[in-house]
Amino acid sequence: MSIILKNVNEVDSEVSEILDLEEKRQKFKINLIASENYASTAVMETQGSLMTNKYAEGYPGKRYYGGCEYHDMVENLAIERAKKLFGAEHVNVQPHSGTQANMAIYFAMLDVGDTIMSMNLSHGGHLSHGSPVNFTGKYFDIVSYEVDKETQTLNFDTLRDLALKHQPKLIIAGASAYPREIDFAAFREIADEVGAYFLADIAHIAGLVIAGLHKSPIPYADFVTTTTHKTLRGPRGGMIMCKKEYAEKVNRMVFPGIQGGPLMHAIAAKAVAFKEAMSDNFMKYQKQIVINAKTLANELMINGFDLVSGGTDNHLMLADLIKTGITGKEAEETLGNVGIIVSRSTIPFETRSPFVTSGIRLGTPAVTTRGMKEEEMKLIADWVTKSLNNIENATIQNEILSAVEGLCTQFPLFK
């Protein structure tokens, strides 16, 4: 029976069975998906609490429902903790996701048809930064910047030329698949030169920013958005940080502009996650995430893999599989069969479709949460290599699956 929901079986045996299967999947597979993590039991308990029973439209002290006094308390707690963690002037913890946090900024500060300059999706950007299949690509004029073809990193001279040419109203820094540190100060200079707002989306690196392992965008950006899971290890959700001068516009756009009642159980869980992020253990954990990522990246390169930009500065890496003759989809499926979960990923200057891709993205937040360190990263790199070099060999694949399950048993997920 699920460790998370122990009473479900009495009400719905079908859902209970699915939860049991998912629990086993999480316990006995190695999760290398860079955007995922395991929330603590305290966070999960809070998210599943009786806070889910209440509507609390509005903001603390200005609700449209009665009976919100304790919901005001927990939302204020989440806000104040986030301010302290990041050094932000204003915080809104109500966005249901990172995409909705971004949406609030766009609709608060821009008019439909305005120009946004952001990172090309195939080069590491995010859907909500301007992909044509996303609302941003439908409502705004998107100018995409790319990484340099030789270094596969950002070139700020090229970025500046692009901004001067197109005069965007908003410039976005931040990515979902960029393995190098982002120079927020350089983005600020370009934004100032063209009179643009500057948004930093730190959904992937928020935990690293808190720990001082990645420069903070707070001193430079007008707006900072993030999710509250990934490296933050909180519940799935979003958050906005901005300068005080934009606070009223941002708040009005979150509610009533794009959302109704906030998810108070999720906001309470965010408060718990922020408390956890204030601990010394959290700082050590973030350092280990980066150590593990660098170790895994180095071992993969030793084993012959090409990594985009030649390595990583943060929690993730992109393996370019072109010379192996394997697609990202094939690699994802093969590794999944041996209990190593990765996500296929486009690579810079991609020639295949986003459904097939030429690469895979690997990250270390989830395995680090389990307590794995450098030696385990070396093992994982060897298993990834052996599995992808022996796709048709069932004996080898089964040996790796057994080894993966054995390692996961040594690092239990729920203690």
C-alpha positions as CSV (number, residue, x, y, z in Angstrom):
1,M,0.0,0.0,0.0
2,S,1.2,3.5,-0.9
3,I,3.4,5.2,1.7
4,I,1.8,8.5,0.7
5,L,-1.9,7.6,0.7
6,K,-2.6,4.7,3.1
7,N,-6.4,4.9,3.1
8,V,-7.1,5.0,-0.6
9,N,-7.5,1.2,-0.9
10,E,-10.6,1.3,1.2
11,V,-12.2,3.8,-1.2
12,D,-10.7,3.0,-4.6
13,S,-8.7,-0.2,-5.1
14,E,-8.0,0.6,-8.7
15,V,-6.3,4.0,-7.9
16,S,-4.6,2.4,-4.9
17,E,-3.1,-0.3,-7.2
18,I,-1.8,2.4,-9.6
19,L,-0.2,4.3,-6.6
20,D,1.5,1.1,-5.5
21,L,2.9,0.6,-8.9
22,E,4.2,4.2,-9.1
23,E,5.7,3.8,-5.6
24,K,7.6,0.8,-6.8
25,R,8.7,2.6,-9.9
26,Q,10.1,5.5,-7.9
27,K,11.8,3.2,-5.4
28,F,13.5,0.9,-7.8
29,K,14.5,3.0,-10.7
30,I,17.3,5.6,-11.1
31,N,15.7,9.0,-11.9
32,L,18.0,11.2,-14.0
33,I,15.3,13.5,-15.3
34,A,16.8,17.0,-14.6
35,S,13.4,18.6,-13.9
36,E,12.2,16.1,-11.3
37,N,13.0,15.4,-7.7
38,Y,11.5,13.7,-4.6
39,A,9.7,16.0,-2.2
40,S,10.2,15.3,1.4
41,T,7.6,13.4,3.4
42,A,6.8,16.6,5.3
43,V,6.1,18.4,2.0
44,M,3.9,15.6,0.7
45,E,2.0,15.4,4.0
46,T,1.3,19.1,3.8
47,Q,0.2,19.0,0.2
48,G,-2.2,16.2,1.1
49,S,-3.6,18.1,4.1
50,L,-7.0,19.6,4.9
51,M,-5.7,22.9,3.4
52,T,-7.1,21.5,0.2
53,N,-10.7,22.1,1.4
54,K,-10.7,25.9,1.3
55,Y,-11.3,28.6,-1.3
56,A,-9.1,31.6,-0.6
57,E,-9.5,33.9,-3.6
58,G,-7.6,37.1,-3.2
59,Y,-4.5,37.8,-1.0
60,P,-3.8,37.7,2.7
61,G,-6.0,40.3,4.4
62,K,-8.0,40.8,1.2
63,R,-9.9,37.6,0.6
64,Y,-13.2,37.1,-1.2
65,Y,-14.2,34.3,1.2
66,G,-14.7,34.1,4.9
67,G,-12.7,31.7,7.1
68,C,-9.3,32.4,5.6
69,E,-7.4,33.5,8.7
70,Y,-5.2,30.5,8.8
71,H,-4.7,30.5,5.1
72,D,-3.5,34.1,5.4
73,M,-1.0,32.9,8.0
74,V,0.5,30.1,5.9
75,E,0.6,32.2,2.7
76,N,2.4,35.1,4.5
77,L,4.8,32.5,6.0
78,A,5.6,31.2,2.5
79,I,6.1,34.7,1.2
80,E,8.4,35.9,4.0
81,R,10.5,32.7,3.8
82,A,10.9,33.1,0.0
83,K,11.9,36.7,0.4
84,K,14.5,35.7,2.9
85,L,15.9,32.9,0.8
86,F,16.2,34.9,-2.4
87,G,16.5,38.5,-1.1
88,A,13.5,39.5,-3.2
89,E,11.5,42.7,-2.7
90,H,8.1,41.1,-3.6
91,V,6.9,37.5,-3.8
92,N,3.8,35.9,-5.1
93,V,3.4,32.2,-4.3
94,Q,0.1,31.6,-5.9
95,P,1.0,30.6,-9.5
96,H,0.1,27.0,-10.1
97,S,3.1,26.4,-12.3
98,G,6.2,28.0,-13.8
99,T,4.4,28.5,-17.0
100,Q,1.6,30.4,-15.3
101,A,4.1,32.5,-13.4
102,N,5.6,33.5,-16.8
103,M,2.1,34.1,-18.2
104,A,1.4,36.5,-15.4
105,I,4.5,38.6,-16.2
106,Y,3.7,38.6,-19.9
107,F,0.1,39.7,-19.6
108,A,0.9,42.2,-16.8
109,M,3.7,44.0,-18.6
110,L,3.2,43.5,-22.3
111,D,0.5,44.0,-25.0
112,V,-0.5,41.3,-27.4
113,G,1.9,41.5,-30.4
114,D,4.9,42.9,-28.4
115,T,8.3,41.5,-29.0
116,I,9.9,39.0,-26.6
117,M,13.5,37.9,-27.0
118,S,14.2,34.4,-25.6
119,M,16.2,31.3,-26.0
120,N,15.3,28.9,-28.9
121,L,13.7,25.8,-27.5
122,S,16.1,23.4,-29.4
123,H,19.0,25.3,-27.9
124,G,17.8,24.9,-24.3
125,G,14.9,27.2,-23.9
126,H,11.4,26.5,-22.5
127,L,8.0,26.1,-24.2
128,S,6.6,29.1,-22.2
129,H,9.4,31.4,-23.5
130,G,8.0,31.6,-27.0
131,S,7.5,28.2,-28.7
132,P,5.0,28.5,-31.6
133,V,3.0,25.6,-30.1
134,N,2.7,27.6,-26.8
135,F,0.4,30.6,-26.0
136,T,3.5,32.8,-26.0
137,G,4.2,32.0,-29.7
138,K,0.6,32.7,-30.5
139,Y,0.2,36.1,-28.7
140,F,3.6,37.6,-29.0
141,D,6.3,38.3,-31.6
142,I,9.1,36.0,-30.6
143,V,12.8,36.6,-31.5
144,S,14.9,33.6,-30.6
145,Y,18.5,33.6,-29.7
146,E,20.7,30.6,-30.0
147,V,24.0,29.3,-28.6
148,D,27.2,29.7,-30.5
149,K,27.8,26.9,-33.0
150,E,31.4,26.3,-31.9
151,T,31.2,26.7,-28.2
152,Q,27.5,25.7,-27.7
153,T,27.3,28.5,-25.1
154,L,25.7,31.9,-25.1
155,N,27.5,34.7,-27.1
156,F,26.5,38.0,-25.7
157,D,27.8,40.0,-28.6
158,T,25.4,38.1,-30.8
159,L,22.6,38.6,-28.3
160,R,23.3,42.3,-28.1
161,D,23.2,42.6,-31.9
162,L,19.9,40.7,-32.0
163,A,18.4,43.0,-29.3
164,L,19.5,46.1,-31.1
165,K,18.0,44.9,-34.3
166,H,14.6,43.8,-32.9
167,Q,14.1,46.1,-29.9
168,P,12.2,43.7,-27.7
169,K,10.0,44.9,-24.9
170,L,11.0,41.9,-22.8
171,I,14.2,39.8,-22.7
172,I,14.1,36.4,-21.0
173,A,17.1,34.6,-19.6
174,G,16.8,31.1,-18.3
175,A,16.5,27.6,-19.8
176,S,15.3,24.0,-19.3
177,A,18.3,22.4,-21.0
178,Y,21.4,24.7,-20.8
179,P,24.3,23.2,-18.8
180,R,26.3,26.4,-18.2
181,E,26.0,29.3,-15.8
182,I,24.0,32.2,-17.0
183,D,25.4,35.7,-16.8
184,F,22.4,37.7,-15.6
185,A,24.4,40.9,-15.4
186,A,25.2,40.8,-19.1
187,F,21.5,40.3,-19.9
188,R,20.7,43.3,-17.7
189,E,23.1,45.5,-19.7
190,I,21.5,44.5,-23.0
191,A,18.0,45.0,-21.6
192,D,19.0,48.5,-20.4
193,E,20.5,49.4,-23.8
194,V,17.3,48.6,-25.7
195,G,14.9,49.7,-22.9
196,A,13.5,46.2,-22.3
197,Y,12.1,44.5,-19.2
198,F,14.3,41.7,-18.0
199,L,12.8,38.4,-16.8
200,A,15.0,35.6,-15.4
201,D,13.4,32.1,-15.3
202,I,15.3,30.1,-12.7
203,A,12.9,27.1,-12.5
204,H,15.8,24.6,-12.9
205,I,18.5,26.4,-10.8
206,A,16.6,27.9,-7.9
207,G,18.1,25.6,-5.3
208,L,21.6,26.3,-6.7
209,V,20.9,30.1,-6.5
210,I,19.9,29.8,-2.8
211,A,23.1,27.9,-2.1
212,G,25.3,30.4,-3.9
213,L,26.3,27.9,-6.5
214,H,24.9,29.9,-9.3
215,K,24.8,33.7,-9.5
216,S,21.5,35.2,-8.4
217,P,19.4,37.2,-10.9
218,I,17.6,39.1,-8.1
219,P,20.0,42.2,-8.3
220,Y,19.6,42.4,-12.1
221,A,16.2,41.2,-13.2
222,D,12.9,43.1,-13.0
223,F,11.1,39.8,-12.7
224,V,12.2,36.3,-11.5
225,T,10.1,33.3,-11.9
226,T,10.6,29.7,-10.7
227,T,9.0,26.4,-10.1
228,T,9.1,25.2,-6.5
229,H,10.0,21.6,-7.3
230,K,13.1,20.6,-9.3
231,T,16.2,21.6,-7.3
232,L,14.0,23.3,-4.6
233,R,12.5,19.9,-3.7
234,G,9.1,21.4,-2.9
235,P,5.6,20.7,-4.3
236,R,4.9,21.1,-8.0
237,G,4.0,24.8,-8.4
238,G,5.3,28.2,-9.4
239,M,6.4,31.5,-7.8
240,I,7.1,35.1,-8.9
241,M,9.6,37.5,-7.5
242,C,9.9,41.1,-8.6
243,K,10.7,44.6,-7.6
244,K,8.2,46.4,-5.5
245,E,7.3,48.8,-8.2
246,Y,5.7,46.0,-10.2
247,A,4.1,44.2,-7.3
248,E,0.5,45.5,-7.8
249,K,0.5,44.8,-11.5
250,V,1.8,41.3,-11.0
251,N,-0.6,40.4,-8.2
252,R,-3.6,41.7,-10.2
253,M,-2.6,39.6,-13.2
254,V,-2.1,36.4,-11.1
255,F,-5.5,37.0,-9.5
256,P,-8.0,37.7,-10.9
257,G,-6.2,38.0,-14.3
258,I,-5.2,34.4,-15.1
259,Q,-6.2,32.3,-12.0
260,G,-9.0,31.9,-9.6
261,G,-8.6,30.4,-6.1
262,P,-5.1,29.6,-5.1
263,L,-4.2,26.0,-4.1
264,M,-3.7,26.6,-0.4
265,H,-2.5,23.0,0.2
266,A,0.3,23.6,-2.3
267,I,1.1,27.0,-0.9
268,A,1.4,25.4,2.6
269,A,3.7,22.8,1.1
270,K,5.8,25.6,-0.5
271,A,6.2,27.1,3.0
272,V,7.5,23.8,4.3
273,A,9.9,23.4,1.4
274,F,11.2,27.0,2.0
275,K,11.8,26.1,5.6
276,E,13.7,23.0,4.6
277,A,15.7,25.2,2.1
278,M,17.0,27.3,5.0
279,S,18.9,24.4,6.6
280,D,22.6,23.6,6.4
281,N,21.6,20.2,5.0
282,F,20.0,21.8,2.1
283,M,23.2,23.7,1.3
284,K,25.2,20.6,1.4
285,Y,22.7,18.8,-0.7
286,Q,22.9,21.5,-3.4
287,K,26.7,21.3,-3.5
288,Q,26.4,17.5,-3.9
289,I,24.0,17.9,-6.8
290,V,26.7,19.9,-8.7
291,I,29.5,17.5,-7.7
292,N,27.4,14.6,-8.9
293,A,26.6,16.3,-12.2
294,K,30.2,17.1,-12.9
295,T,31.2,13.5,-12.0
296,L,28.5,12.0,-14.2
297,A,29.4,14.3,-17.1
298,N,33.1,13.6,-16.8
299,E,32.6,9.8,-16.7
300,L,30.2,9.9,-19.7
301,M,32.9,11.9,-21.7
302,I,35.6,9.4,-20.6
303,N,33.3,6.7,-21.9
304,G,33.1,8.4,-25.3
305,F,29.9,10.4,-25.2
306,D,29.8,13.9,-26.7
307,L,28.2,16.4,-24.2
308,V,26.8,19.7,-25.4
309,S,29.3,22.5,-24.5
310,G,31.7,19.9,-23.2
311,G,30.3,19.5,-19.7
312,T,28.2,21.2,-17.1
313,D,28.3,24.0,-14.5
314,N,25.0,23.1,-12.9
315,H,22.7,20.1,-12.3
316,L,22.2,18.8,-15.8
317,M,24.0,17.8,-19.0
318,L,23.0,17.1,-22.6
319,A,24.4,14.0,-24.4
320,D,24.7,14.5,-28.2
321,L,24.1,11.0,-29.6
322,I,24.6,11.8,-33.3
323,K,27.8,9.8,-33.7
324,T,26.4,6.8,-31.9
325,G,23.6,6.3,-34.5
326,I,21.0,6.2,-31.7
327,T,18.2,8.7,-31.5
328,G,17.2,10.3,-28.2
329,K,13.9,8.4,-28.3
330,E,15.7,5.1,-28.7
331,A,18.1,5.9,-25.9
332,E,15.3,7.0,-23.6
333,E,13.4,3.7,-24.2
334,T,16.5,1.5,-23.9
335,L,17.6,3.1,-20.6
336,G,14.1,3.0,-19.3
337,N,14.0,-0.8,-19.8
338,V,17.0,-1.1,-17.5
339,G,15.6,1.2,-14.9
340,I,17.4,4.4,-15.7
341,I,15.0,7.1,-16.4
342,V,16.1,10.0,-18.7
343,S,14.3,12.4,-21.1
344,R,15.0,12.7,-24.8
345,S,16.1,16.2,-25.7
346,T,16.8,18.3,-28.7
347,I,20.3,19.6,-29.0
348,P,21.5,22.8,-30.6
349,F,21.0,22.9,-34.3
350,E,18.7,19.9,-34.1
351,T,17.7,18.2,-37.3
352,R,15.3,15.6,-35.9
353,S,11.7,16.2,-34.6
354,P,11.2,17.0,-30.9
355,F,9.5,13.6,-30.6
356,V,12.6,11.8,-31.8
357,T,15.6,14.1,-31.0
358,S,19.3,13.6,-31.3
359,G,20.1,13.8,-27.6
360,I,19.2,13.0,-24.0
361,R,19.1,15.2,-21.0
362,L,20.4,13.9,-17.7
363,G,20.3,15.5,-14.2
364,T,21.3,14.7,-10.7
365,P,18.8,16.3,-8.3
366,A,16.7,13.2,-7.7
367,V,19.6,10.7,-7.3
368,T,21.3,13.2,-4.9
369,T,18.2,13.3,-2.8
370,R,18.5,9.6,-2.4
371,G,22.0,10.1,-1.0
372,M,24.0,8.9,-4.0
373,K,27.5,10.4,-4.5
374,E,30.5,10.3,-6.8
375,E,31.0,6.5,-6.8
376,E,27.4,5.9,-7.7
377,M,27.6,8.4,-10.5
378,K,30.5,6.4,-12.0
379,L,28.5,3.3,-11.8
380,I,25.5,5.0,-13.5
381,A,27.7,6.4,-16.3
382,D,29.1,2.8,-16.9
383,W,25.5,1.4,-17.0
384,V,24.3,4.1,-19.4
385,T,27.3,3.4,-21.6
386,K,27.0,-0.4,-21.5
387,S,23.2,-0.3,-22.1
388,L,23.4,1.9,-25.1
389,N,26.4,0.0,-26.6
390,N,24.4,-3.3,-26.3
391,I,20.9,-2.4,-27.2
392,E,20.1,-5.8,-28.7
393,N,21.8,-7.9,-26.0
394,A,19.0,-9.0,-23.6
395,T,21.4,-10.7,-21.2
396,I,23.4,-7.5,-20.7
397,Q,20.3,-5.4,-20.4
398,N,18.9,-7.7,-17.7
399,E,22.2,-7.7,-15.8
400,I,22.1,-3.8,-15.7
401,L,18.4,-3.8,-14.6
402,S,19.3,-6.1,-11.7
403,A,22.3,-3.9,-10.7
404,V,20.1,-0.8,-10.9
405,E,17.5,-2.3,-8.6
406,G,20.3,-3.4,-6.2
407,L,21.7,0.1,-6.0
408,C,18.3,1.6,-5.4
409,T,17.8,-0.8,-2.5
410,Q,21.0,0.6,-0.9
411,F,19.6,4.1,-1.2
412,P,15.9,3.9,0.0
413,L,13.6,6.6,-1.2
414,F,11.4,6.8,1.8
415,K,13.3,6.4,5.1
